């Protein structure tokens, strides 16, 4: 599994008119279903009075079906949310949410026309979406004496580790997150600086 994948760096809005209906596609970073609900509520406030607010999101790595969701928001079943989600799943981008706002223009599009319309804005917006790379890190712990703390922190930092907690007792216990690819190198370097006294333990 890749330990890095792109995620949205900022919100992007794409607008188009199809047979007098105004479609506004909003793409944004979405780290959890709760985060998506917050974004959706904000979008409803920013674009009041729309006919539909159709939705799709992926809260995990690109293409993952276990962290996905969608809603047709009153459009015919399968005509909006599912095609939107299919575009997101094929984008190669993770942690992404999409809401397509429709202001009805008086002309019915039919199910096929709706499928094309709701997918269209997202397809056109994705190439313009700014992204950044997310590094996947895995939890680990280690214990060291106070004299070695600075050296241990330096080793973790050099290998893209992030310390999330420090417990101070007879020794210092560090909880951290580290890319899996760096685990062996970290333990090798820790053994070198501590004469074998410090070892990291990982919850893989």
ABEGO torsion letter per residue (X at the ends): XBABBBBBABBBBBBBBBGGBBBBBBBBBBABAAAAAAAAAAAAAABBGBABBBBBBBABBBGBAAABBBBAGGBBBGAAAAAAAAAAAAAGBBGBBBBBBBBBAGBBAEAAAAAAAAAAAAAAAAAABBBBBBBBBBBBBBBBBAAAAAAAAAAAAAAGBBBABBBBBABBBBBBBBBAAAAAAAAAAAAAAAGGABBBBBBX
